[in-house]
Protein backbone atom coordinates (compact mmCIF):
# COMPACT_ATOMS: atom_id res chain seq x y z
CA UNK A 1 0.00 0.00 0.00
CA UNK A 2 1.15 3.50 -0.81
CA UNK A 3 1.50 6.07 1.96
CA UNK A 4 -1.05 8.85 1.73
CA UNK A 5 0.58 12.18 0.83
CA UNK A 6 -0.90 15.43 2.09
CA UNK A 7 -1.04 18.11 -0.60
CA UNK A 8 -1.53 21.61 0.80
CA UNK A 9 -2.28 24.64 -1.35
CA UNK A 10 -1.82 28.08 0.16
CA UNK A 11 -4.54 30.39 -1.17
CA UNK A 12 -4.53 34.08 -0.33
CA UNK A 13 -7.21 36.75 -0.87
CA UNK A 14 -7.79 37.35 -4.57
CA UNK A 15 -6.43 33.93 -5.53
CA UNK A 16 -7.00 32.73 -9.08
CA UNK A 17 -9.52 29.95 -8.60
CA UNK A 18 -8.06 27.60 -11.21
CA UNK A 19 -4.64 27.80 -9.52
CA UNK A 20 -6.30 25.98 -6.64
CA UNK A 21 -9.07 23.90 -8.20
CA UNK A 22 -6.99 22.68 -11.16
CA UNK A 23 -4.29 20.91 -9.12
CA UNK A 24 -6.87 19.65 -6.63
CA UNK A 25 -8.87 17.99 -9.41
CA UNK A 26 -5.74 16.31 -10.80
CA UNK A 27 -4.82 14.85 -7.42
CA UNK A 28 -8.42 13.86 -6.69
CA UNK A 29 -8.65 12.03 -10.02
CA UNK A 30 -5.37 10.30 -9.22
CA UNK A 31 -7.06 8.89 -6.11
CA UNK A 32 -9.86 7.55 -8.29
CA UNK A 33 -7.52 5.98 -10.83
CA UNK A 34 -5.21 4.54 -8.16
CA UNK A 35 -8.23 3.19 -6.25
CA UNK A 36 -6.73 4.35 -3.00
CA UNK A 37 -6.28 7.56 -1.02
CA UNK A 38 -2.90 8.38 -2.51
CA UNK A 39 -3.45 12.07 -1.73
CA UNK A 40 -5.15 13.97 1.07
CA UNK A 41 -5.99 17.49 -0.08
CA UNK A 42 -5.93 20.64 2.04
CA UNK A 43 -6.48 24.33 1.28
CA UNK A 44 -4.64 26.68 3.65
CA UNK A 45 -5.70 30.31 4.10
CA UNK A 46 -3.50 33.24 5.10
CA UNK A 47 -6.19 34.60 7.41
CA UNK A 48 -9.38 33.32 9.08
CA UNK A 49 -12.63 33.13 7.12
CA UNK A 50 -13.60 32.32 3.52
CA UNK A 51 -11.09 33.12 0.77
CA UNK A 52 -12.56 35.39 -1.88
CA UNK A 53 -11.08 34.49 -5.27
CA UNK A 54 -10.39 36.89 -8.16
CA UNK A 55 -13.63 35.70 -9.82
CA UNK A 56 -15.66 36.41 -6.68
CA UNK A 57 -16.17 32.76 -5.76
CA UNK A 58 -15.36 32.04 -2.11
CA UNK A 59 -13.38 29.07 -0.86
CA UNK A 60 -13.72 27.54 2.59
CA UNK A 61 -10.18 26.65 3.73
CA UNK A 62 -9.30 23.60 5.76
CA UNK A 63 -6.93 25.55 7.98
CA UNK A 64 -5.18 28.87 8.48
CA UNK A 65 -1.41 29.30 8.48
CA UNK A 66 0.04 28.41 11.84
CA UNK A 67 -2.66 25.88 12.66
CA UNK A 68 -1.86 22.20 13.05
CA UNK A 69 -3.65 20.32 10.27
CA UNK A 70 -3.02 16.99 11.96
CA UNK A 71 -0.56 15.49 9.49
CA UNK A 72 2.79 16.43 7.94
CA UNK A 73 2.60 18.27 4.62
CA UNK A 74 4.24 16.30 1.82
CA UNK A 75 3.78 18.88 -0.95
CA UNK A 76 3.10 22.59 -0.43
CA UNK A 77 2.06 24.74 -3.39
CA UNK A 78 1.45 28.50 -3.35
CA UNK A 79 -1.38 29.56 -5.67
CA UNK A 80 -1.10 32.79 -7.61
CA UNK A 81 -3.17 35.96 -7.57
CA UNK A 82 -3.57 38.48 -10.43
CA UNK A 83 -1.73 41.16 -8.45
CA UNK A 84 0.97 39.08 -6.74
CA UNK A 85 3.72 40.54 -8.94
CA UNK A 86 3.22 44.03 -7.55
CA UNK A 87 2.15 43.27 -3.99
CA UNK A 88 4.12 42.78 -0.80
CA UNK A 89 3.51 39.44 0.88
CA UNK A 90 2.09 39.38 4.40
CA UNK A 91 4.98 38.96 6.84
CA UNK A 92 3.12 36.19 8.66
CA UNK A 93 2.88 34.26 5.39
CA UNK A 94 6.58 34.76 4.68
CA UNK A 95 7.54 33.54 8.15
CA UNK A 96 5.22 30.54 7.87
CA UNK A 97 6.69 29.54 4.50
CA UNK A 98 10.25 29.83 5.79
CA UNK A 99 9.34 27.60 8.72
CA UNK A 100 7.32 25.02 6.80
CA UNK A 101 9.10 24.50 3.47
CA UNK A 102 12.21 22.84 5.00
CA UNK A 103 9.92 20.20 6.48
CA UNK A 104 7.94 19.47 3.29
CA UNK A 105 9.08 16.81 0.83
CA UNK A 106 8.29 19.19 -2.03
CA UNK A 107 7.22 22.81 -2.33
CA UNK A 108 6.48 25.16 -5.16
CA UNK A 109 4.09 27.55 -6.83
CA UNK A 110 1.51 27.95 -9.54
CA UNK A 111 1.58 31.04 -11.76
CA UNK A 112 2.43 34.24 -9.84
CA UNK A 113 2.67 32.32 -6.58
CA UNK A 114 6.38 32.30 -7.42
CA UNK A 115 6.55 35.93 -6.25
CA UNK A 116 5.41 34.88 -2.77
CA UNK A 117 8.15 32.25 -2.55
CA UNK A 118 10.70 34.71 -3.94
CA UNK A 119 9.84 37.33 -1.32
CA UNK A 120 10.43 34.68 1.32
CA UNK A 121 13.92 34.08 -0.13
CA UNK A 122 13.05 30.51 -1.11
CA UNK A 123 13.90 30.81 -4.81
CA UNK A 124 17.42 32.26 -4.62
CA UNK A 125 19.82 30.31 -6.82
CA UNK A 126 16.96 28.19 -8.18
CA UNK A 127 15.62 27.70 -11.69
CA UNK A 128 11.90 28.53 -11.83
CA UNK A 129 9.08 29.55 -14.11
CA UNK A 130 5.98 31.72 -13.78
CA UNK A 131 3.38 33.24 -16.09
CA UNK A 132 5.00 34.63 -19.24
CA UNK A 133 3.45 38.07 -18.64
CA UNK A 134 5.33 38.56 -15.35
CA UNK A 135 8.44 36.44 -15.96
CA UNK A 136 10.61 39.47 -16.77
CA UNK A 137 9.31 41.25 -13.69
CA UNK A 138 10.22 38.28 -11.50
CA UNK A 139 13.73 38.14 -12.98
CA UNK A 140 14.26 41.89 -12.49
CA UNK A 141 12.90 42.00 -8.94
CA UNK A 142 14.83 38.91 -7.81
CA UNK A 143 18.12 38.72 -9.76
CA UNK A 144 19.28 35.68 -7.74
CA UNK A 145 16.44 33.65 -9.28
CA UNK A 146 16.93 31.92 -12.65
CA UNK A 147 13.66 32.46 -14.54
CA UNK A 148 12.76 30.24 -17.51
CA UNK A 149 10.06 32.29 -19.23
CA UNK A 150 9.11 29.54 -21.68
CA UNK A 151 8.80 26.46 -19.47
CA UNK A 152 5.36 25.05 -18.64
CA UNK A 153 6.72 23.75 -15.35
CA UNK A 154 10.17 23.36 -13.82
CA UNK A 155 11.67 20.88 -11.36
CA UNK A 156 14.70 22.00 -9.34
CA UNK A 157 15.45 19.67 -6.45
CA UNK A 158 12.53 19.83 -4.00
CA UNK A 159 11.17 22.90 -5.76
CA UNK A 160 8.42 22.73 -8.42
CA UNK A 161 7.06 25.78 -10.23
CA UNK A 162 4.39 26.10 -12.90
CA UNK A 163 3.65 28.78 -15.48
CA UNK A 164 0.29 30.50 -15.79
CA UNK A 165 -2.97 29.09 -14.47
CA UNK A 166 -3.66 25.90 -16.48
CA UNK A 167 0.01 24.97 -16.18
CA UNK A 168 -0.85 24.06 -12.60
CA UNK A 169 -2.63 21.03 -14.04
CA UNK A 170 0.50 20.07 -16.02
CA UNK A 171 2.64 20.38 -12.91
CA UNK A 172 0.23 18.35 -10.80
CA UNK A 173 0.08 15.62 -13.44
CA UNK A 174 3.89 15.49 -13.43
CA UNK A 175 3.80 15.07 -9.65
CA UNK A 176 1.28 12.23 -10.01
CA UNK A 177 3.57 10.52 -12.50
CA UNK A 178 6.46 11.03 -10.09
CA UNK A 179 4.50 9.50 -7.20
CA UNK A 180 2.24 6.89 -8.79
CA UNK A 181 3.83 6.10 -12.13
CA UNK A 182 3.22 6.81 -15.79
CA UNK A 183 0.19 4.55 -16.21
CA UNK A 184 -1.86 6.26 -13.49
CA UNK A 185 -0.83 9.70 -14.72
CA UNK A 186 -1.89 8.85 -18.29
CA UNK A 187 -5.28 7.66 -17.04
CA UNK A 188 -5.72 10.92 -15.15
CA UNK A 189 -4.85 12.93 -18.26
CA UNK A 190 -7.31 10.93 -20.35
CA UNK A 191 -10.11 11.36 -17.83
CA UNK A 192 -9.52 15.13 -17.56
CA UNK A 193 -9.10 15.48 -21.36
CA UNK A 194 -5.70 17.14 -21.09
CA UNK A 195 -2.29 16.62 -22.65
CA UNK A 196 -0.16 14.06 -20.84
CA UNK A 197 2.86 16.10 -21.97
CA UNK A 198 1.85 19.47 -23.40
CA UNK A 199 3.77 20.18 -26.63
CA UNK A 200 5.86 23.33 -26.76
CA UNK A 201 6.45 25.97 -24.11
CA UNK A 202 4.28 28.78 -22.81
CA UNK A 203 5.64 31.42 -25.18
CA UNK A 204 3.27 30.06 -27.84
CA UNK A 205 0.52 31.66 -25.70
CA UNK A 206 2.32 34.96 -25.17
CA UNK A 207 0.56 38.00 -26.62
CA UNK A 208 3.33 40.48 -25.89
CA UNK A 209 3.86 41.29 -29.54
CA UNK A 210 6.83 43.34 -30.65
CA UNK A 211 8.83 45.18 -28.04
CA UNK A 212 8.05 48.89 -27.79
CA UNK A 213 10.58 51.14 -29.53
CA UNK A 214 13.37 52.20 -27.19
CA UNK A 215 16.29 54.59 -27.16
CA UNK A 216 16.76 57.97 -28.80
CA UNK A 217 14.14 59.18 -31.28
CA UNK A 218 16.16 58.33 -34.41
CA UNK A 219 16.66 54.78 -33.12
CA UNK A 220 12.95 54.45 -32.37
CA UNK A 221 12.15 55.51 -35.92
CA UNK A 222 14.35 52.70 -37.22
CA UNK A 223 12.55 50.20 -34.97
CA UNK A 224 9.13 51.41 -36.15
CA UNK A 225 10.27 51.08 -39.77
CA UNK A 226 11.43 47.49 -39.12
CA UNK A 227 8.08 46.59 -37.54
CA UNK A 228 6.13 48.15 -40.42
CA UNK A 229 8.30 46.51 -43.09
CA UNK A 230 9.47 43.09 -41.82
CA UNK A 231 10.28 41.79 -45.31
CA UNK A 232 12.77 44.58 -46.12
CA UNK A 233 16.56 44.34 -45.89
CA UNK A 234 17.34 44.78 -42.20
CA UNK A 235 21.04 44.03 -42.23
CA UNK A 236 23.13 46.07 -39.81
CA UNK A 237 24.72 47.90 -42.72
CA UNK A 238 21.34 48.88 -44.18
CA UNK A 239 19.88 49.95 -40.82
CA UNK A 240 23.01 51.91 -39.97
CA UNK A 241 22.65 53.76 -43.25
CA UNK A 242 19.19 54.96 -42.24
CA UNK A 243 20.82 56.75 -39.29
CA UNK A 244 23.95 57.80 -41.20
CA UNK A 245 26.14 55.80 -38.82
CA UNK A 246 28.83 53.21 -39.37
CA UNK A 247 27.61 49.60 -38.93
CA UNK A 248 29.88 49.14 -35.92
CA UNK A 249 28.67 52.32 -34.21
CA UNK A 250 25.02 51.49 -34.97
CA UNK A 251 25.29 47.93 -33.61
CA UNK A 252 26.92 49.17 -30.40
CA UNK A 253 24.35 51.96 -29.95
CA UNK A 254 21.43 49.59 -30.61
CA UNK A 255 22.69 47.11 -28.02
CA UNK A 256 23.25 49.83 -25.43
CA UNK A 257 19.85 51.50 -25.78
CA UNK A 258 17.57 48.62 -26.80
CA UNK A 259 19.19 45.78 -24.86
CA UNK A 260 19.35 43.37 -27.81
CA UNK A 261 21.37 43.00 -30.97
CA UNK A 262 19.78 44.34 -34.16
CA UNK A 263 19.58 40.78 -35.52
CA UNK A 264 17.75 39.46 -32.45
CA UNK A 265 15.29 42.37 -32.46
CA UNK A 266 14.58 41.97 -36.17
CA UNK A 267 14.01 38.24 -35.75
CA UNK A 268 11.52 38.89 -32.95
CA UNK A 269 9.59 41.34 -35.13
CA UNK A 270 9.54 38.90 -38.04
CA UNK A 271 8.35 36.00 -35.88
CA UNK A 272 5.54 38.20 -34.50
CA UNK A 273 4.52 39.10 -38.04
CA UNK A 274 4.58 35.41 -38.98
CA UNK A 275 2.32 34.60 -36.02
CA UNK A 276 -0.29 37.05 -37.27
CA UNK A 277 -0.22 35.56 -40.77
CA UNK A 278 -0.40 32.00 -39.45
CA UNK A 279 -3.37 32.93 -37.26
CA UNK A 280 -5.12 34.35 -40.34
CA UNK A 281 -4.61 30.89 -41.85
CA UNK A 282 -4.66 31.85 -45.53
CA UNK A 283 -0.95 31.79 -46.51
CA UNK A 284 1.36 28.87 -47.26
CA UNK A 285 4.61 28.58 -45.24
CA UNK A 286 6.68 29.81 -48.19
CA UNK A 287 4.43 32.86 -48.51
CA UNK A 288 4.62 33.56 -44.77
CA UNK A 289 8.41 33.33 -44.88
CA UNK A 290 8.68 35.68 -47.85
CA UNK A 291 6.22 38.25 -46.46
CA UNK A 292 8.03 38.32 -43.11
CA UNK A 293 11.59 38.60 -44.40
CA UNK A 294 12.82 35.02 -43.92
CA UNK A 295 15.01 33.50 -46.61
CA UNK A 296 12.84 30.41 -46.88
CA UNK A 297 10.38 28.23 -44.99
CA UNK A 298 13.17 26.35 -43.20
CA UNK A 299 14.65 29.58 -41.84
CA UNK A 300 11.19 30.60 -40.64
CA UNK A 301 10.70 27.22 -38.97
CA UNK A 302 14.01 27.41 -37.09
CA UNK A 303 13.40 30.97 -35.87
CA UNK A 304 9.82 30.15 -34.92
CA UNK A 305 10.80 27.09 -32.92
CA UNK A 306 13.60 29.02 -31.20
CA UNK A 307 11.23 31.78 -30.03
CA UNK A 308 7.83 30.10 -29.74
CA UNK A 309 8.79 26.50 -29.04
CA UNK A 310 6.69 24.84 -31.75
CA UNK A 311 6.75 24.75 -35.55
CA UNK A 312 4.77 27.19 -37.70
CA UNK A 313 2.61 24.28 -38.90
CA UNK A 314 1.72 23.30 -35.33
CA UNK A 315 1.03 26.92 -34.44
CA UNK A 316 -1.30 27.39 -37.42
CA UNK A 317 -3.18 24.18 -36.54
CA UNK A 318 -3.88 25.47 -33.02
CA UNK A 319 -4.49 29.16 -33.58
CA UNK A 320 -5.63 29.75 -37.16
CA UNK A 321 -9.08 31.29 -37.58
CA UNK A 322 -11.70 28.85 -38.79
CA UNK A 323 -12.37 29.19 -42.53
CA UNK A 324 -15.94 28.56 -43.77
WOWOCOR-V932812 format. One record per backbone hydrogen bond with DSSP energy under -1.0 kcal/mol. NH is the residue of the N-H (numbers start at 0). CO is the residue of the C=O. E is the energy in kcal/mol with one decimal. If there is no record, write none. Layout:
nh = <NH & NH>
co = <CO & CO>
e = <E & E>
This chain:
nh = <4 & 6 & 7 & 8 & 9 & 10 & 13 & 14 & 15 & 18 & 19 & 20 & 21 & 23 & 24 & 25 & 26 & 27 & 28 & 29 & 30 & 31 & 32 & 33 & 35 & 37 & 39 & 41 & 43 & 44 & 50 & 52 & 53 & 55 & 58 & 61 & 62 & 64 & 66 & 73 & 74 & 75 & 76 & 77 & 78 & 83 & 93 & 94 & 95 & 96 & 97 & 98 & 99 & 100 & 102 & 103 & 105 & 106 & 107 & 108 & 109 & 110 & 112 & 113 & 114 & 116 & 117 & 118 & 119 & 120 & 121 & 124 & 125 & 127 & 133 & 137 & 138 & 139 & 140 & 141 & 144 & 145 & 147 & 153 & 155 & 158 & 159 & 160 & 161 & 162 & 166 & 167 & 168 & 169 & 170 & 171 & 172 & 173 & 174 & 175 & 176 & 177 & 178 & 179 & 180 & 184 & 185 & 186 & 187 & 188 & 189 & 190 & 191 & 193 & 201 & 204 & 219 & 220 & 221 & 222 & 223 & 224 & 225 & 226 & 227 & 228 & 231 & 238 & 239 & 240 & 241 & 242 & 244 & 249 & 250 & 251 & 252 & 253 & 254 & 255 & 256 & 257 & 258 & 264 & 265 & 266 & 267 & 268 & 269 & 270 & 271 & 272 & 273 & 274 & 275 & 276 & 277 & 278 & 279 & 280 & 287 & 288 & 289 & 290 & 291 & 293 & 299 & 300 & 301 & 302 & 303 & 304 & 305 & 306 & 307 & 314 & 315 & 316 & 317 & 318 & 319 & 320>
co = <37 & 39 & 74 & 41 & 76 & 43 & 51 & 11 & 79 & 15 & 16 & 16 & 17 & 19 & 20 & 21 & 22 & 23 & 24 & 25 & 26 & 27 & 28 & 29 & 30 & 35 & 4 & 6 & 8 & 62 & 58 & 56 & 14 & 52 & 50 & 42 & 42 & 44 & 63 & 5 & 5 & 105 & 7 & 107 & 9 & 80 & 89 & 90 & 91 & 92 & 93 & 94 & 95 & 96 & 99 & 99 & 73 & 157 & 75 & 159 & 77 & 162 & 109 & 110 & 111 & 112 & 113 & 114 & 115 & 117 & 116 & 143 & 122 & 145 & 130 & 133 & 134 & 135 & 136 & 137 & 141 & 125 & 127 & 160 & 158 & 155 & 106 & 153 & 108 & 151 & 163 & 164 & 165 & 165 & 166 & 167 & 168 & 169 & 170 & 171 & 172 & 173 & 174 & 175 & 176 & 180 & 181 & 182 & 183 & 184 & 185 & 186 & 187 & 188 & 149 & 201 & 215 & 216 & 217 & 218 & 219 & 220 & 221 & 222 & 223 & 224 & 228 & 234 & 235 & 236 & 237 & 239 & 239 & 245 & 246 & 247 & 248 & 249 & 250 & 251 & 252 & 253 & 254 & 260 & 261 & 262 & 263 & 264 & 265 & 266 & 267 & 268 & 269 & 270 & 271 & 272 & 273 & 274 & 275 & 276 & 283 & 284 & 285 & 286 & 287 & 288 & 295 & 296 & 297 & 298 & 299 & 300 & 301 & 302 & 303 & 310 & 311 & 312 & 313 & 314 & 315 & 278>
e = <-2.8 & -2.9 & -2.9 & -2.4 & -2.8 & -2.9 & -3.1 & -1.7 & -2.6 & -1.3 & -1.3 & -3.0 & -1.7 & -1.8 & -2.4 & -1.8 & -2.4 & -2.5 & -2.4 & -1.8 & -1.6 & -1.5 & -2.7 & -2.5 & -1.5 & -2.0 & -2.5 & -2.6 & -2.7 & -2.8 & -3.1 & -3.1 & -2.6 & -1.4 & -2.7 & -2.7 & -1.3 & -2.4 & -2.5 & -1.7 & -2.0 & -2.0 & -2.7 & -2.0 & -2.4 & -1.7 & -2.2 & -2.4 & -2.2 & -2.6 & -2.3 & -1.6 & -2.5 & -2.6 & -1.7 & -1.0 & -2.4 & -2.1 & -2.1 & -1.6 & -2.4 & -1.3 & -1.9 & -1.4 & -1.8 & -1.6 & -2.4 & -2.3 & -1.0 & -1.7 & -2.4 & -3.1 & -2.4 & -3.0 & -1.6 & -2.3 & -2.2 & -2.3 & -2.4 & -2.0 & -2.4 & -2.8 & -3.3 & -2.8 & -2.8 & -2.2 & -2.0 & -2.1 & -1.7 & -3.0 & -2.3 & -2.4 & -1.5 & -1.0 & -2.6 & -2.2 & -2.5 & -2.0 & -2.0 & -2.2 & -2.4 & -2.1 & -2.1 & -3.7 & -1.5 & -1.9 & -2.7 & -1.8 & -2.2 & -2.4 & -2.2 & -2.3 & -2.2 & -2.2 & -3.4 & -1.9 & -2.2 & -2.1 & -1.5 & -2.0 & -2.5 & -2.1 & -2.2 & -2.3 & -2.0 & -1.4 & -1.6 & -2.7 & -2.8 & -1.6 & -1.1 & -1.0 & -2.4 & -2.9 & -2.6 & -2.0 & -2.5 & -2.9 & -2.0 & -2.1 & -2.3 & -2.6 & -1.2 & -2.3 & -2.6 & -2.4 & -2.1 & -2.0 & -2.5 & -2.6 & -2.1 & -2.2 & -2.2 & -2.3 & -1.7 & -1.8 & -2.7 & -2.4 & -1.5 & -1.3 & -2.6 & -2.7 & -2.2 & -2.6 & -1.3 & -2.7 & -2.0 & -2.5 & -2.3 & -2.2 & -2.8 & -2.5 & -2.0 & -1.9 & -3.3 & -2.4 & -2.7 & -2.0 & -1.6 & -2.5 & -2.3 & -3.0>
